[in-house]
Amino acid sequence: MMSKKMHWLWFLLMGSMVAVAGGCGQSAQEKEIKIQFNVSGNAQSQQKAAEQEKIIAEQKKRLEELQNSLARVRTSNAPQSRTEVQKIEQQIAAVKNQIQAVPSAAGQTAAVPTGAGAAKAAAPAFTGGSNSGWSMFRQNEKSRAASGTTFVPPLDLLWKYRTGEKVDGSAAIVGGVIYVGSNDNNVYAINAKDGRPIWEKQTGGPVSSSPAVVNGKVFVGSDDTYLYCLNAKTGALIWRGMTGGPVHFSSPAVAGGFVFVGSMDGNVYAFSEANGALAWKRKTDGPIAASPKVQNGLVFIGTLGKTFYALDAASGDPKWTFATQGRIFSTAALGEDKVYFGSDDKNIYAVNLANGELAWKCAAGGWVSSSPCLSGKYLFVGANDMNLYALNSDTGAIRWKTKLKGKILSSPVEFGANVYVGSGDSLFALRAQDGSQKWTYASGGSMDSSPVICDGLLVLGSFDRSVYAFTAVGQ
């Protein structure tokens, strides 16, 4: 096969693309998005081999560190040493499994095949298919997992899994399996316990959309303009539905037998969950990077055309719209009577669910593309002024704000009286009551991905091409 050249398409998501679709000009805060198409051939093979060798070297170094820690703990007389030994032994086993699972530079496959549809004799047993766990992006506004596992910082890195490109989408965790996309065009299924790959499925473009896992199926969008429905057990394609533009960042919501998703062509789409047939599409005033939320028969979603929509889930007809002064990347949080979202006009909005009228707005120090997390009377949201804000969800008053390491594109989660969020190249844990910092971890790249907490794990991706899984110390 002849090798193909690597082609890069650069566009300004918050500038030139929106100017074409929505008549908006550029600003100093524009966000540059990079899309890579059709990377293959000899150059790619050599690059992949080098990446695989690097992964093995990193894992061997991690293994050596863990073995040294194990030796120290075994010589300790501390009361908790037995628990620590068991924990470190579990981490050592996970790292060894990851080393085994990496294909060699010579092209030999490891004990666990990763091609979609390949035989999985050595792969971990699949237990997914139910809707328990964390099945879709921002599915639970409190960001709490289905289990009641205690989860308190500091955290330990249990494992990390290297993909071929940056990971800026969020993961889904169902039945002990992590599902996540990467800008290397692939969707991955990873064993949550030890980080071993179960399968991977290639699409025709980068995958920044976060998967939704419902009824044994994985729904995820790609920049190749398609919404994919995959078999959760094997990764095999069940159906795919075409949109008129890249499905970029927008993550599907599944409800009432339909799959809802936004596209950069400015349409909201509703596909049949069963067969991918198009039920309806609704043209909006601009490209869509936010994800739909569904409640009480309505679909809520914002656009880069500066408008927030409430659509009838059965027909796509607008019930009401709300205009802002900036583009809306933020995915909404739904309360009992209000919907919350941010805009790059530097405001956080609360709008009445019933009629679309403004309840309150709060000025932030920078544009807000982070998606809010609602927990009781607290609303947590990040901004590009590097601050994480905690607001009174009834009034919009600022309870506290804490400056972190970089622009906050990651969406916070609250669990166990702590808030977790990515900022710059780091993951932070803050005390929910006052914003004081309790713990941080630096990765090798920007952490714009949103954390997911489920079954005693915190999982998120990084621009260093890795998916990270953390567990609480002593767990």
Buried (B, 14 or more C-beta within 10 A) or exposed (E): EEEBEBEEEEBBBBBBBBEEBBEBEEBEBBBEBEBBBEBEBEEBEEEBBEBBEEBBEBBEEBBEEBEEBBEEBEEEEEEEBEEBBEBBEBBBBBBBBBBEBBBEBEEEEBEBBBEBEBEBEEBBEBEBBBBBBBBBBBBBBBBBBBEEBEBBBEBBBBBBBBBBBBBBBBBBBBBBBBBBBBBBBBBBBBBBBBBBBBBBBEBBBBBBBBBBBBEBBBBBBBBBBBBBBBBBBBBEBBBBBEBEBBBBBBBBBBBEEBBBBBBBBBBBBBBBBBEBEEBBBBEBBBBBBBBBBBBEEBBBBBBBBBBBBBBBBBEBEBBBBBEBEBBBBBBBBBBEEBBBBBBBBBBBBBBBBEEBEEBBBBEBBBBBBBBBBBBEEBBBBBBBBBBBBBBBBEEBEBBBBBEBBBBBBBBBBBBBEBBBBBBBBBBBBBBBEEBEEBBBBEBEBBBBBBBBBBBBBBBBBBBBBBBBBBBBEEB
